[in-house]
Amino acid sequence: MADSRIYSAAALSARAALAGVEPEPGVLKHDSILHVKGVERHFGGITAVNVDQLDIQRGSITALIGPNGAGKTTLFNVLTGFDPPDAGKWQFDGTEMSKVSAHKMAVKGMVRTFQLTKSLTKLSVIENMKLGAIDQVGESWWNALFPLRWKAQEAIVEKRADELLSRFTMGHMRDEYAGTLSGGQRKLLEMARALMTQPRLVMLDEPMAGVNPALKQSLNEHIRSLRDEGMTILFIEHDMDMVHDISDWVVVMSEGRIIAEGTPAQISENTSVIEAYLGAHQGNTMFEEKH
């Protein structure tokens, strides 16, 4: 059946930029925002990540998929400074990042969420949001002694936090403890908080994990809207309906390596992916569309 969906200008631009890219592991992109070269991470005698090369196209939504244990989250942890690499380098928007600590990544425009949400349960939703802002004057102990130095900035931060909560339809929860939120609401809070840094690259680790079906479509729309506003999205996901629905490009990992890249349609026909992801005799069911 022909695809009758209406795509945004940003989606059409991203897919046009990727249209001439060969569907090969490690292929260079026309305008990459993230370039990974020779990254390895070992745990004892186990090689969790061994990525020769990976490029992420600017302004696209790229899915990172693969079987459990493929190394996807470990790669995220390395690229965002939460896990030290044993080898390799990577650049974000032309800046070398392999020596940058985790807490400085967001300042540079590269932010991530986690598979298990990291909200501070005994703080309110709005307090969690405000913690996501960067370069806050009041974080200095000296400036904290002089309210006039940070009150104006805090008002701006709170205004942005309220705007984002409204965008994610969570304004009514602003004064509730984060610990009272459902799993899906915590996912929304974590995504909203990530946007407090005004990032250029958003990395989402299984955004649909633990989310009820009613919230899934809402999350899909939020992710599309990030791309429409000029951000680049890289996300790990096992929900193949979501991957097919919103991805411009798909990267497949298996046993720590990149084994395939391409559009969702190209990946769904890749026999190496089918064998690695589903087993050699499962047939091509990865990206069956619901009609």
C-alpha atoms as an extended CHARMM CRD file, in Angstrom:
* protein
*
       291  EXT
         1         1  MET       CA              0.0000000000        0.0000000000        0.0000000000  PROA      1               0.0000000000
         2         2  ALA       CA              1.3400000000        3.4450000000       -0.8550000000  PROA      2               0.0000000000
         3         3  ASP       CA              2.3710000000        5.7180000000        1.9960000000  PROA      3               0.0000000000
         4         4  SER       CA             -0.3300000000        8.4000000000        2.2570000000  PROA      4               0.0000000000
         5         5  ARG       CA              1.0600000000       10.1850000000        5.3180000000  PROA      5               0.0000000000
         6         6  ILE       CA              1.7390000000       13.9050000000        5.1560000000  PROA      6               0.0000000000
         7         7  TYR       CA              5.3340000000       14.7370000000        6.0960000000  PROA      7               0.0000000000
         8         8  SER       CA              6.5930000000       18.0210000000        7.5260000000  PROA      8               0.0000000000
         9         9  ALA       CA              9.1280000000       20.1430000000        5.6520000000  PROA      9               0.0000000000
        10        10  ALA       CA             11.8170000000       19.0360000000        8.1340000000  PROA      10              0.0000000000
        11        11  ALA       CA             10.9910000000       15.3600000000        7.5450000000  PROA      11              0.0000000000
        12        12  LEU       CA             11.1140000000       15.7940000000        3.7670000000  PROA      12              0.0000000000
        13        13  SER       CA             14.4260000000       17.6540000000        4.0660000000  PROA      13              0.0000000000
        14        14  ALA       CA             15.9540000000       14.9250000000        6.2500000000  PROA      14              0.0000000000
        15        15  ARG       CA             14.8490000000       12.1600000000        3.8970000000  PROA      15              0.0000000000
        16        16  ALA       CA             16.0690000000       14.0770000000        0.8570000000  PROA      16              0.0000000000
        17        17  ALA       CA             19.4980000000       14.4740000000        2.4910000000  PROA      17              0.0000000000
        18        18  LEU       CA             19.6460000000       10.7240000000        3.1080000000  PROA      18              0.0000000000
        19        19  ALA       CA             18.1860000000        9.6750000000       -0.2490000000  PROA      19              0.0000000000
        20        20  GLY       CA             21.5430000000        9.2720000000       -1.9670000000  PROA      20              0.0000000000
        21        21  VAL       CA             23.3360000000        7.6460000000        0.9800000000  PROA      21              0.0000000000
        22        22  GLU       CA             24.3860000000        4.0430000000        0.4040000000  PROA      22              0.0000000000
        23        23  PRO       CA             22.8120000000        1.6360000000        2.9050000000  PROA      23              0.0000000000
        24        24  GLU       CA             26.1340000000        0.3670000000        4.2600000000  PROA      24              0.0000000000
        25        25  PRO       CA             27.5170000000        0.0910000000        7.8170000000  PROA      25              0.0000000000
        26        26  GLY       CA             29.5290000000        3.1780000000        8.7570000000  PROA      26              0.0000000000
        27        27  VAL       CA             28.5790000000        5.1430000000        5.6580000000  PROA      27              0.0000000000
        28        28  LEU       CA             29.4310000000        8.8600000000        5.7280000000  PROA      28              0.0000000000
        29        29  LYS       CA             26.5230000000       11.3000000000        5.6700000000  PROA      29              0.0000000000
        30        30  HSD       CA             26.2950000000       14.5840000000        3.7640000000  PROA      30              0.0000000000
        31        31  ASP       CA             26.0670000000       16.7160000000        6.9120000000  PROA      31              0.0000000000
        32        32  SER       CA             26.7790000000       14.7310000000       10.0580000000  PROA      32              0.0000000000
        33        33  ILE       CA             26.3150000000       16.2680000000       13.4840000000  PROA      33              0.0000000000
        34        34  LEU       CA             27.8870000000       13.2890000000       15.2710000000  PROA      34              0.0000000000
        35        35  HSD       CA             30.8870000000       11.4030000000       13.8960000000  PROA      35              0.0000000000
        36        36  VAL       CA             32.1680000000        8.3110000000       15.7290000000  PROA      36              0.0000000000
        37        37  LYS       CA             35.4600000000        6.6350000000       14.8360000000  PROA      37              0.0000000000
        38        38  GLY       CA             36.9780000000        3.4480000000       16.2540000000  PROA      38              0.0000000000
        39        39  VAL       CA             35.1040000000        3.4700000000       19.5640000000  PROA      39              0.0000000000
        40        40  GLU       CA             35.5680000000        0.3810000000       21.7330000000  PROA      40              0.0000000000
        41        41  ARG       CA             34.3800000000       -0.5580000000       25.2060000000  PROA      41              0.0000000000
        42        42  HSD       CA             35.4440000000       -3.7690000000       26.9010000000  PROA      42              0.0000000000
        43        43  PHE       CA             34.2900000000       -5.3860000000       30.1240000000  PROA      43              0.0000000000
        44        44  GLY       CA             36.8920000000       -7.9690000000       31.0600000000  PROA      44              0.0000000000
        45        45  GLY       CA             37.1670000000      -10.2910000000       28.0740000000  PROA      45              0.0000000000
        46        46  ILE       CA             33.8520000000       -9.1280000000       26.5950000000  PROA      46              0.0000000000
        47        47  THR       CA             33.7470000000       -6.5240000000       23.8360000000  PROA      47              0.0000000000
        48        48  ALA       CA             30.5230000000       -4.6030000000       24.4140000000  PROA      48              0.0000000000
        49        49  VAL       CA             31.1330000000       -1.9560000000       21.7180000000  PROA      49              0.0000000000
        50        50  ASN       CA             33.3810000000       -2.0730000000       18.6640000000  PROA      50              0.0000000000
        51        51  VAL       CA             32.1700000000        0.6500000000       16.2910000000  PROA      51              0.0000000000
        52        52  ASP       CA             34.5130000000        1.3550000000       13.3930000000  PROA      52              0.0000000000
        53        53  GLN       CA             32.5360000000        4.3500000000       12.1480000000  PROA      53              0.0000000000
        54        54  LEU       CA             29.1340000000        5.9360000000       12.6460000000  PROA      54              0.0000000000
        55        55  ASP       CA             27.7140000000        9.1830000000       11.2510000000  PROA      55              0.0000000000
        56        56  ILE       CA             24.4320000000       10.7520000000       12.3560000000  PROA      56              0.0000000000
        57        57  GLN       CA             22.8110000000       13.0480000000        9.7900000000  PROA      57              0.0000000000
        58        58  ARG       CA             21.9710000000       16.5170000000       11.0720000000  PROA      58              0.0000000000
        59        59  GLY       CA             18.2410000000       17.2580000000       11.3310000000  PROA      59              0.0000000000
        60        60  SER       CA             17.2000000000       13.6020000000       11.0820000000  PROA      60              0.0000000000
        61        61  ILE       CA             15.5160000000       11.0660000000       13.3350000000  PROA      61              0.0000000000
        62        62  THR       CA             17.8300000000        8.0530000000       13.5070000000  PROA      62              0.0000000000
        63        63  ALA       CA             16.8470000000        4.8110000000       15.2290000000  PROA      63              0.0000000000
        64        64  LEU       CA             19.4930000000        2.5740000000       16.7980000000  PROA      64              0.0000000000
        65        65  ILE       CA             18.1450000000       -0.9680000000       16.9760000000  PROA      65              0.0000000000
        66        66  GLY       CA             19.4460000000       -4.4550000000       17.6390000000  PROA      66              0.0000000000
        67        67  PRO       CA             18.9340000000       -7.5010000000       19.8540000000  PROA      67              0.0000000000
        68        68  ASN       CA             19.2540000000       -7.3140000000       23.6230000000  PROA      68              0.0000000000
        69        69  GLY       CA             22.9360000000       -7.1500000000       24.5360000000  PROA      69              0.0000000000
        70        70  ALA       CA             23.9350000000       -5.6410000000       21.1840000000  PROA      70              0.0000000000
        71        71  GLY       CA             25.7340000000       -2.7410000000       22.9190000000  PROA      71              0.0000000000
        72        72  LYS       CA             23.2920000000        0.0710000000       22.1630000000  PROA      72              0.0000000000
        73        73  THR       CA             23.0190000000        1.5570000000       25.6500000000  PROA      73              0.0000000000
        74        74  THR       CA             26.7280000000        1.0430000000       26.2770000000  PROA      74              0.0000000000
        75        75  LEU       CA             27.4400000000        3.0490000000       23.1220000000  PROA      75              0.0000000000
        76        76  PHE       CA             25.1180000000        5.7970000000       24.4190000000  PROA      76              0.0000000000
        77        77  ASN       CA             26.9030000000        5.7290000000       27.7820000000  PROA      77              0.0000000000
        78        78  VAL       CA             30.3000000000        6.0970000000       26.1220000000  PROA      78              0.0000000000
        79        79  LEU       CA             29.2380000000        8.8930000000       23.7720000000  PROA      79              0.0000000000
        80        80  THR       CA             27.6610000000       10.8930000000       26.6220000000  PROA      80              0.0000000000
        81        81  GLY       CA             30.5770000000       10.5430000000       29.0390000000  PROA      81              0.0000000000
        82        82  PHE       CA             28.9820000000        8.1140000000       31.4900000000  PROA      82              0.0000000000
        83        83  ASP       CA             31.3220000000        5.2730000000       30.5380000000  PROA      83              0.0000000000
        84        84  PRO       CA             34.9710000000        5.7140000000       29.4780000000  PROA      84              0.0000000000
        85        85  PRO       CA             35.9750000000        4.2390000000       26.0930000000  PROA      85              0.0000000000
        86        86  ASP       CA             38.8850000000        1.8680000000       25.7600000000  PROA      86              0.0000000000
        87        87  ALA       CA             39.6420000000        3.2840000000       22.3280000000  PROA      87              0.0000000000
        88        88  GLY       CA             38.3050000000        5.7150000000       19.7580000000  PROA      88              0.0000000000
        89        89  LYS       CA             37.1520000000        9.2960000000       19.3580000000  PROA      89              0.0000000000
        90        90  TRP       CA             33.9980000000       11.1280000000       18.3910000000  PROA      90              0.0000000000
        91        91  GLN       CA             33.0590000000       14.6250000000       17.3520000000  PROA      91              0.0000000000
        92        92  PHE       CA             29.8330000000       16.4920000000       17.9800000000  PROA      92              0.0000000000
        93        93  ASP       CA             29.2280000000       19.3380000000       15.5450000000  PROA      93              0.0000000000
        94        94  GLY       CA             32.9490000000       19.4890000000       14.8150000000  PROA      94              0.0000000000
        95        95  THR       CA             34.0350000000       19.5000000000       18.4800000000  PROA      95              0.0000000000
        96        96  GLU       CA             36.1220000000       16.6380000000       19.8640000000  PROA      96              0.0000000000
        97        97  MET       CA             34.0900000000       15.0650000000       22.6900000000  PROA      97              0.0000000000
        98        98  SER       CA             36.0440000000       11.9980000000       23.8040000000  PROA      98              0.0000000000
        99        99  LYS       CA             37.6170000000       13.8980000000       26.7310000000  PROA      99              0.0000000000
       100       100  VAL       CA             34.4860000000       15.8320000000       27.7280000000  PROA      100             0.0000000000
       101       101  SER       CA             32.8980000000       14.8300000000       31.0460000000  PROA      101             0.0000000000
       102       102  ALA       CA             29.2280000000       13.8450000000       31.2460000000  PROA      102             0.0000000000
       103       103  HSD       CA             28.0380000000       16.9980000000       33.0140000000  PROA      103             0.0000000000
       104       104  LYS       CA             29.5420000000       19.2040000000       30.2890000000  PROA      104             0.0000000000
       105       105  MET       CA             27.9120000000       17.3820000000       27.3710000000  PROA      105             0.0000000000
       106       106  ALA       CA             24.5780000000       19.1730000000       27.7800000000  PROA      106             0.0000000000
       107       107  VAL       CA             26.3000000000       22.5640000000       27.8860000000  PROA      107             0.0000000000
       108       108  LYS       CA             27.7180000000       21.7770000000       24.4370000000  PROA      108             0.0000000000
       109       109  GLY       CA             24.2690000000       20.8900000000       23.0570000000  PROA      109             0.0000000000
       110       110  MET       CA             24.2590000000       17.0970000000       23.3510000000  PROA      110             0.0000000000
       111       111  VAL       CA             21.7130000000       15.6890000000       25.8140000000  PROA      111             0.0000000000
       112       112  ARG       CA             20.3090000000       12.2530000000       26.6030000000  PROA      112             0.0000000000
       113       113  THR       CA             17.5510000000       10.4730000000       28.4880000000  PROA      113             0.0000000000
       114       114  PHE       CA             17.7450000000        7.0720000000       30.1470000000  PROA      114             0.0000000000
       115       115  GLN       CA             15.8840000000        3.8090000000       29.7840000000  PROA      115             0.0000000000
       116       116  LEU       CA             15.2020000000        3.9450000000       33.5260000000  PROA      116             0.0000000000
       117       117  THR       CA             14.1010000000        7.5030000000       34.2120000000  PROA      117             0.0000000000
       118       118  LYS       CA             16.2420000000        9.6720000000       36.4820000000  PROA      118             0.0000000000
       119       119  SER       CA             13.6590000000       12.0270000000       37.9670000000  PROA      119             0.0000000000
       120       120  LEU       CA             14.2630000000       13.0980000000       41.5710000000  PROA      120             0.0000000000
       121       121  THR       CA             11.1800000000       11.6110000000       43.1790000000  PROA      121             0.0000000000
       122       122  LYS       CA             11.1390000000       13.7940000000       46.3170000000  PROA      122             0.0000000000
       123       123  LEU       CA             11.2750000000       17.0250000000       44.3480000000  PROA      123             0.0000000000
       124       124  SER       CA              8.3060000000       18.5210000000       42.5510000000  PROA      124             0.0000000000
       125       125  VAL       CA              7.9070000000       18.3250000000       38.7910000000  PROA      125             0.0000000000
       126       126  ILE       CA              8.7520000000       22.0130000000       38.3640000000  PROA      126             0.0000000000
       127       127  GLU       CA             11.8530000000       21.6330000000       40.5700000000  PROA      127             0.0000000000
       128       128  ASN       CA             12.9960000000       18.6950000000       38.4340000000  PROA      128             0.0000000000
       129       129  MET       CA             12.5430000000       20.8510000000       35.3590000000  PROA      129             0.0000000000
       130       130  LYS       CA             14.5330000000       23.7670000000       36.7500000000  PROA      130             0.0000000000
       131       131  LEU       CA             17.4250000000       21.4490000000       37.5920000000  PROA      131             0.0000000000
       132       132  GLY       CA             17.7550000000       20.7640000000       33.8670000000  PROA      132             0.0000000000
       133       133  ALA       CA             18.7250000000       24.3600000000       33.0410000000  PROA      133             0.0000000000
       134       134  ILE       CA             22.4050000000       25.0460000000       32.3700000000  PROA      134             0.0000000000
       135       135  ASP       CA             24.7170000000       27.9090000000       33.3620000000  PROA      135             0.0000000000
       136       136  GLN       CA             22.6190000000       28.9290000000       36.3550000000  PROA      136             0.0000000000
       137       137  VAL       CA             24.2350000000       31.8150000000       38.2210000000  PROA      137             0.0000000000
       138       138  GLY       CA             22.8340000000       30.6730000000       41.5740000000  PROA      138             0.0000000000
       139       139  GLU       CA             24.7130000000       27.3710000000       41.4170000000  PROA      139             0.0000000000
       140       140  SER       CA             27.8270000000       29.2250000000       42.5660000000  PROA      140             0.0000000000
       141       141  TRP       CA             27.9480000000       29.2570000000       46.3700000000  PROA      141             0.0000000000
       142       142  TRP       CA             29.1430000000       32.8520000000       46.3330000000  PROA      142             0.0000000000
       143       143  ASN       CA             26.3910000000       34.0940000000       44.0250000000  PROA      143             0.0000000000
       144       144  ALA       CA             23.8330000000       32.1330000000       46.0240000000  PROA      144             0.0000000000
       145       145  LEU       CA             24.4590000000       34.5110000000       48.9240000000  PROA      145             0.0000000000
       146       146  PHE       CA             23.1890000000       37.4340000000       46.8440000000  PROA      146             0.0000000000
       147       147  PRO       CA             19.6460000000       36.8100000000       45.5490000000  PROA      147             0.0000000000
       148       148  LEU       CA             19.7240000000       39.8230000000       43.2650000000  PROA      148             0.0000000000
       149       149  ARG       CA             22.3530000000       38.0240000000       41.1860000000  PROA      149             0.0000000000
       150       150  TRP       CA             20.1800000000       35.0200000000       40.4140000000  PROA      150             0.0000000000
       151       151  LYS       CA             16.5080000000       35.9080000000       40.9600000000  PROA      151             0.0000000000
       152       152  ALA       CA             16.0070000000       37.3640000000       37.4740000000  PROA      152             0.0000000000
       153       153  GLN       CA             17.5790000000       34.3280000000       35.8010000000  PROA      153             0.0000000000
       154       154  GLU       CA             15.5340000000       31.9340000000       37.9340000000  PROA      154             0.0000000000
       155       155  ALA       CA             12.3430000000       33.6390000000       36.7860000000  PROA      155             0.0000000000
       156       156  ILE       CA             13.3740000000       33.0900000000       33.1480000000  PROA      156             0.0000000000
       157       157  VAL       CA             14.2400000000       29.4350000000       33.8740000000  PROA      157             0.0000000000
       158       158  GLU       CA             10.8910000000       28.8350000000       35.5780000000  PROA      158             0.0000000000
       159       159  LYS       CA              9.0100000000       30.4670000000       32.7070000000  PROA      159             0.0000000000
       160       160  ARG       CA             10.7380000000       28.1400000000       30.2090000000  PROA      160             0.0000000000
       161       161  ALA       CA             10.0350000000       25.1450000000       32.4610000000  PROA      161             0.0000000000
       162       162  ASP       CA              6.3360000000       26.0150000000       32.6050000000  PROA      162             0.0000000000
       163       163  GLU       CA              6.2000000000       26.4510000000       28.8250000000  PROA      163             0.0000000000
       164       164  LEU       CA              7.7340000000       23.0060000000       28.3130000000  PROA      164             0.0000000000
       165       165  LEU       CA              5.4150000000       21.3870000000       30.8560000000  PROA      165             0.0000000000
       166       166  SER       CA              2.4840000000       22.9260000000       29.0110000000  PROA      166             0.0000000000
       167       167  ARG       CA              3.8470000000       21.6360000000       25.7030000000  PROA      167             0.0000000000
       168       168  PHE       CA              4.0000000000       18.1100000000       27.1520000000  PROA      168             0.0000000000
       169       169  THR       CA              0.5300000000       18.5350000000       28.7310000000  PROA      169             0.0000000000
       170       170  MET       CA              1.9640000000       18.2340000000       32.2260000000  PROA      170             0.0000000000
       171       171  GLY       CA              1.2710000000       21.7380000000       33.4890000000  PROA      171             0.0000000000
       172       172  HSD       CA             -1.3310000000       20.4100000000       35.9160000000  PROA      172             0.0000000000
       173       173  MET       CA              1.3820000000       18.2570000000       37.5310000000  PROA      173             0.0000000000
       174       174  ARG       CA              3.9290000000       21.0580000000       38.0870000000  PROA      174             0.0000000000
       175       175  ASP       CA              3.6600000000       21.0820000000       41.8900000000  PROA      175             0.0000000000
       176       176  GLU       CA              3.2590000000       17.3280000000       42.3760000000  PROA      176             0.0000000000
       177       177  TYR       CA              6.1420000000       15.1890000000       43.5910000000  PROA      177             0.0000000000
       178       178  ALA       CA              7.8740000000       13.4760000000       40.6630000000  PROA      178             0.0000000000
       179       179  GLY       CA              7.5610000000       10.2090000000       42.5890000000  PROA      179             0.0000000000
       180       180  THR       CA              3.7810000000       10.2840000000       42.1130000000  PROA      180             0.0000000000
       181       181  LEU       CA              4.0340000000       10.2360000000       38.3050000000  PROA      181             0.0000000000
       182       182  SER       CA              3.2690000000        7.1640000000       36.2180000000  PROA      182             0.0000000000
       183       183  GLY       CA              6.0210000000        5.5440000000       34.1560000000  PROA      183             0.0000000000
       184       184  GLY       CA              4.8060000000        7.2900000000       31.0140000000  PROA      184             0.0000000000
       185       185  GLN       CA              4.6010000000       10.6610000000       32.7460000000  PROA      185             0.0000000000
       186       186  ARG       CA              8.1720000000       10.2390000000       33.9770000000  PROA      186             0.0000000000
       187       187  LYS       CA              9.2510000000        9.6650000000       30.3810000000  PROA      187             0.0000000000
       188       188  LEU       CA              7.5270000000       12.8960000000       29.3820000000  PROA      188             0.0000000000
       189       189  LEU       CA              9.1490000000       14.7410000000       32.2940000000  PROA      189             0.0000000000
       190       190  GLU       CA             12.6010000000       13.4630000000       31.3710000000  PROA      190             0.0000000000
       191       191  MET       CA             12.1680000000       14.4880000000       27.7400000000  PROA      191             0.0000000000
       192       192  ALA       CA             10.8470000000       17.9050000000       28.7480000000  PROA      192             0.0000000000
       193       193  ARG       CA             13.7100000000       18.3900000000       31.2140000000  PROA      193             0.0000000000
       194       194  ALA       CA             16.2500000000       17.5010000000       28.5270000000  PROA      194             0.0000000000
       195       195  LEU       CA             14.8960000000       20.3650000000       26.4280000000  PROA      195             0.0000000000
       196       196  MET       CA             15.7240000000       22.8360000000       29.2030000000  PROA      196             0.0000000000
       197       197  THR       CA             19.3050000000       22.7380000000       27.8790000000  PROA      197             0.0000000000
       198       198  GLN       CA             18.1500000000       23.8630000000       24.4020000000  PROA      198             0.0000000000
       199       199  PRO       CA             20.0720000000       20.9740000000       22.7710000000  PROA      199             0.0000000000
       200       200  ARG       CA             20.9860000000       20.3830000000       19.1410000000  PROA      200             0.0000000000
       201       201  LEU       CA             21.2230000000       16.5760000000       19.5290000000  PROA      201             0.0000000000
       202       202  VAL       CA             18.7320000000       14.6350000000       21.6780000000  PROA      202             0.0000000000
       203       203  MET       CA             19.5820000000       10.9980000000       22.4920000000  PROA      203             0.0000000000
       204       204  LEU       CA             16.6620000000        8.9320000000       23.7900000000  PROA      204             0.0000000000
       205       205  ASP       CA             17.2380000000        5.5150000000       25.3560000000  PROA      205             0.0000000000
       206       206  GLU       CA             14.0810000000        3.4280000000       24.7730000000  PROA      206             0.0000000000
       207       207  PRO       CA             11.5540000000        6.2660000000       25.0950000000  PROA      207             0.0000000000
       208       208  MET       CA              8.6550000000        3.8050000000       24.7790000000  PROA      208             0.0000000000
       209       209  ALA       CA              9.7820000000        1.4100000000       27.5480000000  PROA      209             0.0000000000
       210       210  GLY       CA              7.0920000000        1.2130000000       30.2230000000  PROA      210             0.0000000000
       211       211  VAL       CA              4.7750000000        3.5890000000       28.3780000000  PROA      211             0.0000000000
       212       212  ASN       CA              1.1220000000        2.6480000000       28.0010000000  PROA      212             0.0000000000
       213       213  PRO       CA             -0.3520000000        2.6100000000       24.4720000000  PROA      213             0.0000000000
       214       214  ALA       CA             -2.3110000000        5.8100000000       25.0630000000  PROA      214             0.0000000000
       215       215  LEU       CA              0.9140000000        7.7990000000       25.5300000000  PROA      215             0.0000000000
       216       216  LYS       CA              2.9200000000        6.2110000000       22.7230000000  PROA      216             0.0000000000
       217       217  GLN       CA              1.3810000000        8.2430000000       19.9370000000  PROA      217             0.0000000000
       218       218  SER       CA              1.8380000000       11.4020000000       21.9850000000  PROA      218             0.0000000000
       219       219  LEU       CA              5.5380000000       10.6170000000       22.4490000000  PROA      219             0.0000000000
       220       220  ASN       CA              5.8890000000        9.9630000000       18.7280000000  PROA      220             0.0000000000
       221       221  GLU       CA              4.4430000000       13.3840000000       17.9670000000  PROA      221             0.0000000000
       222       222  HSD       CA              6.7430000000       15.0600000000       20.4760000000  PROA      222             0.0000000000
       223       223  ILE       CA              9.8040000000       13.4240000000       18.9000000000  PROA      223             0.0000000000
       224       224  ARG       CA              8.7220000000       14.5190000000       15.4190000000  PROA      224             0.0000000000
       225       225  SER       CA              8.2250000000       18.0590000000       16.7150000000  PROA      225             0.0000000000
       226       226  LEU       CA             11.8080000000       18.1550000000       17.9940000000  PROA      226             0.0000000000
       227       227  ARG       CA             13.0870000000       17.4250000000       14.4960000000  PROA      227             0.0000000000
       228       228  ASP       CA             10.6710000000       19.9780000000       13.0530000000  PROA      228             0.0000000000
       229       229  GLU       CA             12.2900000000       22.5750000000       15.3340000000  PROA      229             0.0000000000
       230       230  GLY       CA             15.7560000000       21.7750000000       13.9720000000  PROA      230             0.0000000000
       231       231  MET       CA             17.0070000000       19.2380000000       16.4950000000  PROA      231             0.0000000000
       232       232  THR       CA             18.6280000000       15.9270000000       15.6030000000  PROA      232             0.0000000000
       233       233  ILE       CA             17.2350000000       12.8030000000       17.2850000000  PROA      233             0.0000000000
       234       234  LEU       CA             19.0760000000        9.5320000000       17.9280000000  PROA      234             0.0000000000
       235       235  PHE       CA             17.0110000000        6.9560000000       19.7950000000  PROA      235             0.0000000000
       236       236  ILE       CA             17.2690000000        3.3470000000       20.9260000000  PROA      236             0.0000000000
       237       237  GLU       CA             14.0590000000        1.3980000000       20.5440000000  PROA      237             0.0000000000
       238       238  HSD       CA             12.6210000000       -2.1170000000       20.4070000000  PROA      238             0.0000000000
       239       239  ASP       CA              9.1630000000       -1.0040000000       19.3080000000  PROA      239             0.0000000000
       240       240  MET       CA              9.4280000000       -1.6520000000       15.5730000000  PROA      240             0.0000000000
       241       241  ASP       CA              6.1220000000        0.0650000000       14.8150000000  PROA      241             0.0000000000
       242       242  MET       CA              7.5790000000        3.2660000000       16.2600000000  PROA      242             0.0000000000
       243       243  VAL       CA             10.8790000000        2.8000000000       14.4120000000  PROA      243             0.0000000000
       244       244  HSD       CA              9.0600000000        2.4390000000       11.1010000000  PROA      244             0.0000000000
       245       245  ASP       CA              6.6740000000        5.2700000000       11.8820000000  PROA      245             0.0000000000
       246       246  ILE       CA              9.0860000000        8.0940000000       12.7230000000  PROA      246             0.0000000000
       247       247  SER       CA             12.6150000000        7.1530000000       11.6060000000  PROA      247             0.0000000000
       248       248  ASP       CA             14.3780000000        8.7430000000        8.6540000000  PROA      248             0.0000000000
       249       249  TRP       CA             17.3160000000        6.3440000000        9.0320000000  PROA      249             0.0000000000
       250       250  VAL       CA             18.0120000000        3.1360000000       10.9560000000  PROA      250             0.0000000000
       251       251  VAL       CA             21.3270000000        1.8730000000       12.3510000000  PROA      251             0.0000000000
       252       252  VAL       CA             21.5350000000       -1.7720000000       13.4350000000  PROA      252             0.0000000000
       253       253  MET       CA             23.9320000000       -3.1190000000       16.0650000000  PROA      253             0.0000000000
       254       254  SER       CA             24.7390000000       -6.7310000000       16.8570000000  PROA      254             0.0000000000
       255       255  GLU       CA             27.4450000000       -7.9990000000       19.2190000000  PROA      255             0.0000000000
       256       256  GLY       CA             28.8220000000       -4.4830000000       19.6190000000  PROA      256             0.0000000000
       257       257  ARG       CA             29.2230000000       -3.7380000000       15.9110000000  PROA      257             0.0000000000
       258       258  ILE       CA             27.2690000000       -1.7670000000       13.3540000000  PROA      258             0.0000000000
       259       259  ILE       CA             26.0430000000       -4.4240000000       10.9400000000  PROA      259             0.0000000000
       260       260  ALA       CA             23.6570000000       -2.4060000000        8.7670000000  PROA      260             0.0000000000
       261       261  GLU       CA             22.2850000000        1.0640000000        8.0100000000  PROA      261             0.0000000000
       262       262  GLY       CA             19.5310000000        2.3280000000        5.7730000000  PROA      262             0.0000000000
       263       263  THR       CA             15.9900000000        3.5880000000        5.5740000000  PROA      263             0.0000000000
       264       264  PRO       CA             13.3500000000        1.5570000000        7.4360000000  PROA      264             0.0000000000
       265       265  ALA       CA             12.3300000000       -0.0230000000        4.1250000000  PROA      265             0.0000000000
       266       266  GLN       CA             15.9230000000       -0.9800000000        3.2740000000  PROA      266             0.0000000000
       267       267  ILE       CA             16.5700000000       -2.3940000000        6.7390000000  PROA      267             0.0000000000
       268       268  SER       CA             13.3800000000       -4.4680000000        6.6470000000  PROA      268             0.0000000000
       269       269  GLU       CA             14.7260000000       -6.2440000000        3.5480000000  PROA      269             0.0000000000
       270       270  ASN       CA             18.2770000000       -6.7610000000        4.8510000000  PROA      270             0.0000000000
       271       271  THR       CA             18.8290000000      -10.4750000000        5.4300000000  PROA      271             0.0000000000
       272       272  SER       CA             21.7650000000       -9.8940000000        7.8000000000  PROA      272             0.0000000000
       273       273  VAL       CA             19.5160000000       -7.7920000000       10.0050000000  PROA      273             0.0000000000
       274       274  ILE       CA             16.7100000000      -10.3250000000        9.9430000000  PROA      274             0.0000000000
       275       275  GLU       CA             19.1120000000      -13.0960000000       10.9400000000  PROA      275             0.0000000000
       276       276  ALA       CA             20.7680000000      -11.0700000000       13.7010000000  PROA      276             0.0000000000
       277       277  TYR       CA             17.6020000000       -9.4990000000       15.0670000000  PROA      277             0.0000000000
       278       278  LEU       CA             14.9360000000      -12.1340000000       14.6290000000  PROA      278             0.0000000000
       279       279  GLY       CA             16.7170000000      -15.3540000000       13.7470000000  PROA      279             0.0000000000
       280       280  ALA       CA             17.4400000000      -16.7990000000       10.3390000000  PROA      280             0.0000000000
       281       281  HSD       CA             14.0330000000      -18.4220000000        9.8730000000  PROA      281             0.0000000000
       282       282  GLN       CA             11.6730000000      -15.8060000000       11.2650000000  PROA      282             0.0000000000
       283       283  GLY       CA             10.8580000000      -14.1460000000        7.9700000000  PROA      283             0.0000000000
       284       284  ASN       CA             10.5960000000      -10.4740000000        7.1830000000  PROA      284             0.0000000000
       285       285  THR       CA              8.2330000000       -9.1640000000        9.8720000000  PROA      285             0.0000000000
       286       286  MET       CA             10.3420000000       -6.3840000000       11.3740000000  PROA      286             0.0000000000
       287       287  PHE       CA              8.5060000000       -3.4520000000        9.8980000000  PROA      287             0.0000000000
       288       288  GLU       CA              5.0770000000       -4.7160000000        8.9960000000  PROA      288             0.0000000000
       289       289  GLU       CA              2.7680000000       -1.7160000000        8.7550000000  PROA      289             0.0000000000
       290       290  LYS       CA             -0.7130000000       -1.7300000000       10.2020000000  PROA      290             0.0000000000
       291       291  HSD       CA             -3.2890000000       -0.8590000000        7.5780000000  PROA      291             0.0000000000
